[in-house]
Amino acid sequence: MAGNEYTAADITVLEFDEVVRKRPEMYFGVGLNDPRLPTALLCAVAGHALHPAAGVAREHTLRTVIEVFDDLGFTVAMDQVHAWGGADSPALGYYGSLLGPEWWLPAAVAALCESVTVEMWSDGRGFRQELAGIRPLAEPWEIDAPVGSGTRIVFVLDPGRLGRGAAFPTDHLELHDPDCGAPKGPGHVIVRDRRRANPGQEAFYK
C-alpha cells in the first residue's frame, strides 16, 4: 500500500559514535543505565588488548598495563608495534583521530567518554591527540617519544551518559572470550587500582 511505503527521507543514518551512545548494549552487552556498564567498558578495552585485531598483533602477545585513577577514569598502555612507513604522521582513523578501525572497541568506549588522550610512538617518533569522545579537538602533534614502541590511551568517561553512582569495579574481571582458542603467549594485562580507597591493588591476567 502506498501509505506504508518508505523512502530515503524516512531513513536516519547515525554516525558511529551516535550509535554507541544510543545503543551501547550492541557493543558491550549492557545499556546506559545498567550499573555494570563501567565494568563492561573496562573489560572491553582489556579484552581487546589480549585479543587485538590481526593487523595489530597476534592474540596474547601484547603486554598491557591498565591503571584506574578515578571512578570514571583509566589509562591503558600497550607495547603495540607501529610502522609509520616514512609518513609524516600515523594513518588516521575515525573522524581523523588516532583511533582507527583496528581499535574499534576502544574507539566505541571513547564514544562514551568526556575526554580521551591518545599517544602513539615508535622508532623515536611520537604523536599525541586530544579527543572529545571520539572526535578530535585538533590534529595529532609530535611529542618526544618514549623508548620502544607503544600506544597509551587515557579514557575519562562522561558521567552524564552513565547511571547514577557508576564506577569501575574492584573485583576480578572476565577478559577472555569463552570461545578463545589462541595459544598462550608472552602477552598479559595488569590492572592497577590507584584510587585512594584501593592503593596499590593489582591483578594479573594472561
GIJOUR-V422244 format. One record per backbone hydrogen bond with DSSP energy under -1.0 kcal/mol. CO is the residue of the C=O (numbers start at 0). NH is the residue of the N-H. If there is no record, write none. Layout:
co=CO nh=NH
co=CO nh=NH
//
This chain:
co=0 nh=3
co=1 nh=4
co=6 nh=9
co=7 nh=10
co=14 nh=18
co=15 nh=19
co=16 nh=20
co=17 nh=21
co=18 nh=22
co=22 nh=25
co=23 nh=26
co=23 nh=27
co=24 nh=28
co=30 nh=33
co=33 nh=36
co=35 nh=39
co=36 nh=40
co=37 nh=41
co=38 nh=42
co=39 nh=43
co=40 nh=44
co=41 nh=45
co=42 nh=46
co=43 nh=47
co=44 nh=48
co=45 nh=49
co=46 nh=50
co=49 nh=59
co=52 nh=55
co=52 nh=56
co=59 nh=186
co=61 nh=187
co=62 nh=78
co=63 nh=189
co=64 nh=76
co=65 nh=191
co=66 nh=74
co=67 nh=193
co=69 nh=72
co=70 nh=167
co=71 nh=156
co=72 nh=68
co=72 nh=69
co=73 nh=154
co=74 nh=66
co=75 nh=152
co=76 nh=64
co=77 nh=150
co=83 nh=86
co=92 nh=95
co=93 nh=96
co=96 nh=92
co=98 nh=93
co=99 nh=102
co=100 nh=103
co=102 nh=106
co=103 nh=107
co=104 nh=108
co=105 nh=109
co=106 nh=110
co=108 nh=111
co=109 nh=112
co=111 nh=157
co=114 nh=155
co=115 nh=130
co=116 nh=153
co=117 nh=128
co=118 nh=151
co=119 nh=126
co=120 nh=149
co=121 nh=124
co=124 nh=121
co=125 nh=142
co=126 nh=119
co=127 nh=140
co=128 nh=117
co=129 nh=136
co=130 nh=115
co=131 nh=134
co=134 nh=131
co=140 nh=127
co=149 nh=120
co=150 nh=77
co=151 nh=118
co=152 nh=75
co=153 nh=116
co=154 nh=73
co=155 nh=113
co=155 nh=114
co=157 nh=160
co=162 nh=165
co=176 nh=179
co=187 nh=63
co=188 nh=204
co=189 nh=65
co=190 nh=202
co=191 nh=67
co=194 nh=197
co=197 nh=200
co=200 nh=192
co=202 nh=190
co=204 nh=188
//
